[in-house]
Amino acid sequence: MSLKLYFHPLSSFCQKALIAFYENDTPFEPHIVDLANEVSNAEFKAIWPIGRFPVLRDEANDRTVPESSIIIEYLAQHYPGKSQLVPADPELARRTRLQDRFYDLYVNVPMQKIVADRLRPAGSKDPHGVTQAKTMIETAYRMIEQEMATKTWAMGDAFSMADCAAAPALFYANLVMPFGVTHKNVAAYFARLMERPSFARAVEEAKPYFALFPRG
């Protein structure tokens, strides 16, 4: 098989890439990386020394492709399917990339800051950083609430790369800062994402690892 994906099912950014694969039934060989395992970690870093996943390896074209957004773009260009996750129109593609970055940087990253702080030992917590992260997420929620008042998906009627980013970001953010009561449009959008077969599959595959997620 030409495509090999190095990932972990619990990772939000890995789920983002998985959604793109599942949306188009793109065949790939899964390689689950265990960073705590010396052998698995070494094998992965031999491919991508930075040591962060997901990473796509395209053996047929001898390409190593890191980062979830770039992986989705790569699949759209070289292995397109029925779902056009990156629009062909340049202006719409730019707006889609903006929404993709919005969910990554202003929901996913601050969510990970909160979660990572829960894993820190006593005496090394960062309460100020956590407060900043929560403020960022709350601001993002307000913006999404307004944005999704008249939309089905992040970009309108068509499911896109932006929704691939939104689904896992909102899934985990909702666990640390629930939005169901205070942000009805966000909750309705999230419900649609949860019903999307591609994301539902990613969540199902992550379930065996949910115990590793620090609930606070």
Disulfide bonds with the S-S distance in Angstrom:
none
